[in-house]
Amino acid sequence: MAFDPRIIDDLARRLAGTVPESVVALRRDLEQNFKGVLQGGLAKLDLVTREEFDVQAAVLKRTRERLAALEKRLAQLEGKG
């Protein structure tokens, strides 16, 4: 899964921003290192996009509705038998 690079850039920039002013020269290198660590860590996670999640949630909802309808129909058929 790919992450929005702007989010990772922003987070890396915030982390680098917490570095004391006395080491400003290292800030850019730290920002790049933070970005690399974040991207590497996030890439290892088994995540899905919001769109994929929403699609699967809709499929699950339809499946549950279909199951409920089938259970109801089965109960009616068993009652007639």
C-alpha positions in Angstrom: 0.0 0.0 0.0 1.3 3.5 -0.8 1.0 6.3 1.5 0.5 9.9 0.6 4.0 11.3 0.4 2.8 14.7 1.7 1.8 13.0 5.0 5.2 11.4 5.4 7.0 14.6 4.4 4.9 16.6 7.0 5.6 14.1 9.7 9.3 13.9 9.0 9.4 17.8 8.9 7.7 17.9 12.3 10.1 15.4 13.8 13.0 17.3 12.4 11.5 20.5 13.8 11.8 19.1 17.3 15.6 19.0 17.0 17.3 21.8 19.0 18.4 24.9 17.0 22.0 24.2 17.9 22.0 21.3 15.5 20.2 23.0 12.6 22.8 21.9 10.1 21.8 18.3 10.8 18.1 19.1 10.4 17.9 18.3 6.7 19.7 15.0 7.1 17.5 14.1 10.0 14.4 15.0 8.1 15.5 12.6 5.2 16.4 9.9 7.8 13.0 10.3 9.5 11.2 10.1 6.2 13.1 6.9 5.3 12.4 5.3 8.6 8.7 6.2 8.4 8.3 4.9 4.9 10.2 1.7 5.8 8.1 1.1 8.9 4.8 1.8 7.2 5.6 -0.4 4.2 6.0 -3.4 6.6 2.4 -2.9 7.9 -0.4 -4.9 6.3 -2.7 -1.9 5.6 -5.4 -1.1 3.1 -6.5 2.2 1.6 -9.6 3.8 2.8 -11.2 3.1 -0.5 -10.4 -0.6 -0.3 -11.8 -0.7 3.3 -15.0 1.0 2.2 -15.5 -1.4 -0.6 -15.0 -4.4 1.7 -17.3 -2.9 4.3 -20.1 -2.5 1.6 -19.5 -6.1 0.5 -19.8 -7.3 4.1 -23.0 -5.3 4.6 -24.6 -6.8 1.5 -23.5 -10.3 2.6 -25.0 -9.9 6.0 -28.3 -8.7 4.5 -28.3 -11.6 2.1 -27.6 -14.1 4.9 -30.4 -12.6 7.1 -32.8 -12.9 4.1 -31.8 -16.5 3.5 -32.1 -17.4 7.2 -35.6 -15.9 7.2 -36.5 -17.9 4.1 -35.1 -21.1 5.5 -37.1 -20.6 8.7 -40.3 -20.1 6.7 -39.6 -23.2 4.6 -38.9 -25.3 7.7 -42.1 -24.1 9.3 -44.1 -25.3 6.3 -42.4 -28.7 6.2 
